[in-house]
Amino acid sequence: MRAPVLRVEGLEATYGPMQVLYGIDFSVYHQEIVVVLGANGAGKTTTLRSISGMIETKGLIEFKQEEIGNLRPSEIVRRGVAHVPQGRGTFPELTVQENLRVGAFIRVDKDVSADIDACYQNYPILYERRTQMAGSLSGGEQQMLAVSRALMSRPQLLLMDEPSLGLAPKIVEDLFERLVAINTEYGTTMLIVEQNAQLALSIANRGYVLESGSISVQGTAENLVKNDAIRRAYLGA
């Protein structure tokens, strides 16, 4: 069998005395889009923060068959993992173009400017706003910038935390269409935490459901959509 791009086993995480994750196991394979569903407080954000090295954890976090659980966040980015946090996480006092250049901080090649141009082709509105401060952008524009900035590191694995949060339905639809295009065009593997289960499952290969820090259900996106419990809890059916 092919090895997963990301393999997590026995992952535990705590915030002070409060345990949030209880020994979860999951994997993500090359070029997959995998979604993590769950209610608020289930541990979804903590899962992504654990992978990107933002909190201390116990258990195995393996990226491309290399343990990364003991690395600093900057080193994890250098390995090929980019994280778009909840709330976008742009630098509001930098311009759009400066944000994109910050996203390429690990790179020493000569193609950074060409990749910035590619970001502008993906999201022409960012080109129009390129000299504006990121903090002056709309929520949708900031999310476009956050995704573009993450792609500037040329990641093999893109982590996204609630990309639809606070955005209008049309903007969300366009954003998810672009994520599918990125996955197809660049072969970028994605792990997406999302509360809009219907939309997330519509673009995903597989999914996991977190409940109180443990994985309760997993399967293909098609099977999760057909699961009566999932439909009642997350799809409004």
C-alpha positions as CSV (number, residue, x, y, z in Angstrom):
1,M,0.0,0.0,0.0
2,R,1.1,3.6,-0.7
3,A,2.2,5.5,2.4
4,P,0.0,8.5,3.5
5,V,1.3,12.0,3.1
6,L,0.1,12.6,6.7
7,R,-0.2,9.9,9.4
8,V,-1.5,10.7,12.9
9,E,-1.6,8.1,15.6
10,G,-2.5,8.3,19.2
11,L,-2.6,12.1,19.1
12,E,-3.3,13.8,22.4
13,A,-3.4,17.5,23.1
14,T,-4.1,19.6,26.2
15,Y,-4.6,23.3,27.0
16,G,-3.3,23.5,30.6
17,P,-5.2,20.9,32.7
18,M,-7.9,20.4,30.0
19,Q,-7.4,17.6,27.6
20,V,-8.8,18.3,24.1
21,L,-7.8,15.3,22.0
22,Y,-7.9,11.7,23.2
23,G,-5.6,9.5,21.1
24,I,-7.0,10.2,17.6
25,D,-5.8,8.3,14.5
26,F,-6.2,9.4,10.9
27,S,-4.4,9.7,7.6
28,V,-4.4,11.8,4.5
29,Y,-3.1,10.5,1.1
30,H,-1.4,12.3,-1.8
31,Q,-3.7,14.7,-3.6
32,E,-6.7,13.9,-1.4
33,I,-9.1,16.5,0.0
34,V,-10.0,15.3,3.5
35,V,-12.5,17.1,5.8
36,V,-12.8,17.1,9.5
37,L,-16.4,17.8,10.8
38,G,-17.6,18.3,14.3
39,A,-19.4,20.7,16.6
40,N,-17.7,23.7,18.3
41,G,-15.3,22.5,20.9
42,A,-14.9,19.0,19.4
43,G,-11.1,19.5,18.9
44,K,-11.0,20.4,15.1
45,T,-8.9,23.5,15.4
46,T,-6.7,21.8,18.0
47,T,-6.0,19.0,15.5
48,L,-4.7,21.4,12.9
49,R,-2.7,23.4,15.4
50,S,-1.1,20.1,16.6
51,I,0.0,19.2,13.0
52,S,1.5,22.6,12.4
53,G,3.5,22.6,15.7
54,M,1.6,25.3,17.5
55,I,0.9,23.3,20.6
56,E,2.6,20.5,22.5
57,T,1.2,17.1,21.9
58,K,1.7,13.4,22.5
59,G,1.5,10.7,19.9
60,L,2.8,10.4,16.3
61,I,2.5,13.1,13.6
62,E,4.3,11.9,10.5
63,F,4.5,13.9,7.3
64,K,5.9,12.1,4.2
65,Q,7.1,9.3,6.6
66,E,9.1,11.8,8.8
67,E,8.1,12.6,12.4
68,I,7.3,16.3,12.6
69,G,5.6,16.4,16.0
70,N,8.8,17.7,17.7
71,L,9.6,20.4,15.1
72,R,9.0,24.2,15.4
73,P,6.2,25.7,13.2
74,S,8.8,27.3,10.8
75,E,10.5,23.9,10.3
76,I,7.2,22.3,9.5
77,V,6.5,24.9,6.9
78,R,9.9,24.2,5.4
79,R,8.9,20.5,5.2
80,G,5.9,21.4,3.0
81,V,3.0,22.0,5.4
82,A,1.1,25.4,5.2
83,H,-1.7,26.4,7.6
84,V,-4.5,28.9,7.0
85,P,-5.9,29.5,10.5
86,Q,-9.4,30.4,11.5
87,G,-10.0,34.1,11.1
88,R,-7.7,34.3,8.0
89,G,-4.5,35.3,9.9
90,T,-3.3,37.9,7.4
91,F,-0.9,40.7,8.5
92,P,-3.3,43.6,8.5
93,E,-0.6,46.3,8.5
94,L,1.2,44.9,5.5
95,T,0.0,45.3,1.9
96,V,-1.5,42.5,-0.1
97,Q,1.8,42.1,-2.0
98,E,3.9,42.2,1.2
99,N,1.7,39.5,2.7
100,L,2.4,37.3,-0.4
101,R,6.1,37.8,-0.1
102,V,6.0,36.9,3.6
103,G,4.3,33.7,2.6
104,A,7.5,32.9,0.6
105,F,9.9,33.4,3.5
106,I,11.3,29.9,3.3
107,R,12.1,30.1,-0.4
108,V,15.5,31.0,-2.1
109,D,14.5,30.3,-5.7
110,K,13.9,33.0,-8.4
111,D,10.2,32.1,-9.0
112,V,8.6,34.1,-6.2
113,S,7.5,36.9,-8.4
114,A,6.1,34.5,-10.9
115,D,4.1,32.8,-8.2
116,I,2.8,36.1,-7.0
117,D,1.6,36.8,-10.5
118,A,-0.1,33.3,-10.5
119,C,-1.9,34.3,-7.3
120,Y,-3.2,37.5,-9.0
121,Q,-4.4,35.4,-11.9
122,N,-6.3,33.1,-9.5
123,Y,-7.8,36.1,-7.7
124,P,-7.7,39.2,-9.9
125,I,-9.2,41.3,-7.1
126,L,-6.0,40.8,-5.2
127,Y,-4.1,42.4,-8.0
128,E,-6.4,45.4,-7.9
129,R,-5.8,45.6,-4.1
130,R,-2.1,44.7,-4.2
131,T,-1.0,48.1,-2.6
132,Q,-3.8,48.1,0.0
133,M,-3.3,47.1,3.6
134,A,-4.6,43.7,4.2
135,G,-6.7,45.0,7.1
136,S,-8.7,47.1,4.7
137,L,-9.9,44.1,2.7
138,S,-13.3,42.5,2.9
139,G,-13.6,39.2,4.7
140,G,-13.7,37.3,1.4
141,E,-10.7,39.1,0.0
142,Q,-8.8,38.4,3.2
143,Q,-9.6,34.7,2.9
144,M,-8.4,34.8,-0.8
145,L,-5.2,36.4,0.5
146,A,-4.7,33.9,3.3
147,V,-5.0,31.0,0.9
148,S,-2.7,32.7,-1.6
149,R,-0.1,33.5,1.0
150,A,-0.1,29.9,2.2
151,L,0.4,28.7,-1.4
152,M,3.4,31.0,-1.7
153,S,5.4,28.4,0.3
154,R,4.5,25.8,-2.4
155,P,3.1,23.4,0.2
156,Q,2.4,19.8,-0.4
157,L,-0.1,19.7,2.4
158,L,-2.5,22.7,3.0
159,L,-4.3,22.8,6.3
160,M,-7.4,25.1,6.4
161,D,-9.4,26.0,9.5
162,E,-13.1,27.0,8.8
163,P,-12.4,28.7,5.5
164,S,-16.1,29.6,5.1
165,L,-16.5,31.3,8.5
166,G,-18.2,34.6,8.3
167,L,-18.4,34.7,4.5
168,A,-21.4,35.2,2.2
169,P,-22.6,32.1,0.4
170,K,-21.5,33.2,-3.1
171,I,-18.0,33.9,-1.8
172,V,-17.9,30.6,-0.1
173,E,-19.0,28.8,-3.2
174,D,-16.3,30.5,-5.3
175,L,-13.7,29.8,-2.6
176,F,-14.4,26.1,-2.6
177,E,-14.4,25.9,-6.3
178,R,-10.9,27.5,-6.3
179,L,-9.7,25.0,-3.7
180,V,-10.8,22.2,-6.0
181,A,-8.9,23.8,-8.9
182,I,-5.8,24.2,-6.7
183,N,-6.0,20.6,-5.7
184,T,-6.3,19.5,-9.4
185,E,-3.8,22.0,-10.9
186,Y,-1.1,21.8,-8.4
187,G,-1.7,18.4,-6.8
188,T,-1.9,20.1,-3.4
189,T,-3.2,17.7,-0.7
190,M,-5.7,19.3,1.7
191,L,-7.0,18.8,5.2
192,I,-9.9,21.1,5.8
193,V,-11.8,21.7,9.1
194,E,-15.3,23.0,8.2
195,Q,-18.7,23.4,9.7
196,N,-20.4,23.7,6.4
197,A,-20.6,19.9,6.1
198,Q,-22.6,19.8,2.9
199,L,-20.2,22.0,1.0
200,A,-17.1,20.4,2.5
201,L,-18.2,16.8,1.7
202,S,-19.1,17.9,-1.9
203,I,-15.5,18.5,-2.7
204,A,-13.8,15.9,-0.4
205,N,-12.6,12.4,-1.0
206,R,-12.9,11.3,2.6
207,G,-13.9,12.7,6.0
208,Y,-13.7,12.3,9.8
209,V,-16.1,13.3,12.4
210,L,-14.7,14.5,15.8
211,E,-16.8,14.4,18.9
212,S,-15.4,15.5,22.3
213,G,-11.8,15.0,21.1
214,S,-12.3,11.5,19.6
215,I,-13.1,10.3,16.1
216,S,-16.6,8.9,16.1
217,V,-17.2,8.3,12.3
218,Q,-14.9,8.1,9.3
219,G,-15.4,7.1,5.7
220,T,-15.6,8.3,2.1
221,A,-17.4,11.6,1.5
222,E,-20.1,9.7,-0.4
223,N,-20.8,7.3,2.5
224,L,-20.8,10.1,5.1
225,V,-23.4,12.0,3.1
226,K,-25.5,8.8,3.2
227,N,-25.0,8.2,6.9
228,D,-28.3,9.0,8.7
229,A,-26.6,10.2,11.9
230,I,-24.3,12.6,9.9
231,R,-27.2,13.8,7.9
232,R,-29.3,14.7,11.0
233,A,-26.4,16.3,12.9
234,Y,-24.6,18.2,10.1
235,L,-26.6,18.2,6.9
236,G,-30.0,19.3,8.3
237,A,-31.7,16.3,6.9
